[in-house]
Amino acid sequence: DSIRQSSLSFVPSIEYDVPGEEKFLTDHPFNLLREGKVNYVPHIIGVNLREGKMFAGADALPLNASEESGLRGARRVMRAQLFITATEGDQYLQGIVGDLTINVGVYEVAKLLTLSPEPVYFYHFVYDGGFYYMEPLLKMMPMINVEGPTHTDDIGYIFYQPGETEGSPEDLKVRENIINMWSSFAETGVPETGTEVKWTPISASSFPYLNIDTELNMEENFEKEKMQFWNEIGYHSVDNRML
């Protein structure tokens, strides 16, 4: 814990031996997945378009950080070195932060779950609408100015939120699609899209995924170049000290 740079105090932990107590989490989840020591069940797993948006705010710095350190300093260096605008710099930065904090880990877990005999369905939520789950926090959190759904925003299309707007016809359509897929998956283990599009599970040799927008469509090889890059330089979520 002394080297974990996280504001989260209560997180899953590998349990110590305690006389008379049964341990639940006996090893790191990545190790358990690699060794097949898990209860395999059908999965839906995925990410949102701008996962890094919530974590790359202008003031998202450690309490003892200087003006030139952390994400604020990274933004300045990026703009100066790449000769790009502030908006372009924010796009790059949220992409990098999103990969480091969310995307790589979710991708790696999904790949490990293909060891399972059960299906694993991957999605990419890209719809930019009105049922944002993070909307109540936008005024309190210094998010960077990048369009698109950020971390957890897809939840707003599954659960009603007190005080939410009525939503546009597109919002309601996306919500209906997601609820139908999630509820059919909960009932049968297979997410039905209600359209001609068939949500195909990933496998050890292929990575099809559902792109969720106003229309549903299947695509291949989620962020292939980015995922290959992080793997080639030896970055893996299990080693990520940002979490």
N, C-alpha and C positions, 0 to 999 in steps of 0.2 A: 504493500500500500504506500510505502514511502516514496516510490518512484512513479506511482500512478498519478498523472496530472488530470484529475477529474474532480468535479464538484459533487459527484454522486457518492454519498457515504455508504449506502446500503446496496450492495451489488452481490450477485451470485459469487460464492466462494467455495473453493475446494475444502471439504470439511476435515477437521482434525479427528484423530482417534479419541473418543470419549468413552470410558468404561460404561457399559450398559446401554449405550446409545447406538442406533443403527445409522450409518452414514448414507446420505442420499446422493450427493455429488462427490464422487471419489477421485475424479481426475478432471483435467481441463476438458470442456465440451468438445473442442476440436480433436483431442486425442481419442475421446470416446466415439466420435463419429468415424474417425479413421479406422478404428478397431472394430466397428460394428456393434459396439456395446450400447445400443439404444433400442427403444421400442419403435420399430418402424410403422408409420401410419401414413396415409396420403397427406400431402402438403400443398398449400398455396403459399408462395413466398415471392417477394418482389420489392421494388424500390420506386421512388418518385423521381420525377425529372430533375428537380433542383434540390437534392438532398442536402447539399452543402450550404444552401442559402441561409438556413437557420443558424448554422455554426460559424459563418464567416462574416458576422456583423462588424461594423467599424470599431466598436468598442469591446469586441470579444477578446480580451486580453487577461492574462493572469493578474492578480491584484498587485504584484510587485514588478510588473513589466514596465519597461521604458516605452517612450513614444515610438522608437524605431524597432521594437521587438514584436514578436507575436504576429498576428494576422495583419495588424495595421502597418507594421513595417514591411511585411511581405507584399502587401498591396502596393506600397510606394516603390519598392525595388522592382516589382514586376512591370509596373508602368514605365519606369525609367529604362529598364534593360530591353524591353520588347518594343518600345516606342508605340505604345497603344493608348487608347483613350481610357478614361476612368471606367466607363461602362464595359469596355472590352476586358479591362483588368479584373473587374468584378466577376465577369463571366468565367474567366480562367480560374480565378481564385476559388469561387464556389464549386467549380468542377473538381479541382484538386482536393479541397476539403471534403467534398461529398464522397469522393473515392476513398479517402483515407479513413473517414469516420463510419461510412455506411456501405457504400457500393461494393468494395472489395470483399468485405466480410460476408455480406449477404450472398454474393456470387460464389464465394468459396464454400459456404455452408450448403448452398443449392447443389453444387457439384459433388460434395461429399454425400449428400442425401441420395444421389443416384446409385449408391451402393445398395439402396433399399429395393426390395421387390415391389414396393408400393409406388404409385405415380407421384411425381413432383411437378407442379404447375408454376411457372414463373411469369410474372407480369411486370410491365413498366407503365406506371401511371403518369400520363403527360397532360391530362386535361387541365386547363387553366380556367376555373370557373368560380362560383360564388359560395360554395359550401366548404370553405377552408376550415380545417380543424384548428389551425394555429391563429386564425383571425383575431381572437380575443387577446392574444399575446403580442400582436404586431406592434402595438403602441408602446409596449414595455421592453421589447427586444430590438436591438439595433440591427435589423436585417439589412443586407445589402440590396441595392436596387436592381434586382434581376427578376424578370417575369417567369412564372411557372410554379407548379406546386412543390412545396418543400416537405421536409420530414414530417410525417404523420398526417399530411393534408388529406390523404385518401380516406382516413377514418371519418371525415365529415360527410362522406357519401354513403357511409354504412349506418351511422348512428345519428339520430336527431340531436341537435344542440339547442339548448334554451336560447331564445332571442335570435335565432337564425332567420335570414330573409326567406321569402317564399321561393326564391330561386327562379332562374330563367328556364324556358323549355329545354334548353340544352343541359342545364344542371340536373333537371328532373330526369331526363333521359339517361344521363350517365349514372345517376343514383339508382335508377330502376335496373339498369344493366348489371351494376355491381351487386346489388342486393339479390338479384335473381341468380347470379353465378355463385355467390358465397353461400346462399341458402341451399341451392341444389347440391353444392359440394358438401355442406354439412350433413345433408340427408343421405346422399348416395356415394360420396367420395369422388364424384365427377362434376366439375363446374360446367353447367350448360349455358351457352351464350344466348340462346333464343334466336340465333341468326344462322346463316349458312357457315359462319366461321366456327371451326372446331378447335378448341383449345387443346393443343397437343402437349403432353408432358415432355420434359427434358430427359436426356439419357446420358450415359457415359461418353457417347460419341457425337451427340448433337445437342444444340441449345436453342430450341424454338421458344419464343415467348410471346405473350399477348400484349399488344400495345393498346392501352385503354385511353381513348379520347372520345369525342362525340360519336365516332364509329370505332368498332373493334376490328383489329386486324392482326394477323400473325406475322412475326418477323423472325429473323435468324441471328444467332450469335450476338448476344447482348454486349454492346460496347467492346467488341472483340479486340481492337487495337489497344484500347486503354487497359483492359484486363491482362493482355499479353505483356504490355509495358511493365506494369506493376510486378508481374510474376518474374520477368526477366531481370529486373533490378533487385529481386529478392525480397520485395515487400509482401508481407502476409499479415492479415488482420490479427492473427494470434499474437503477433509481436508489436501491435500498435499500442504505443504508450500515450496516445492522445485520448484514449477512452478511460 
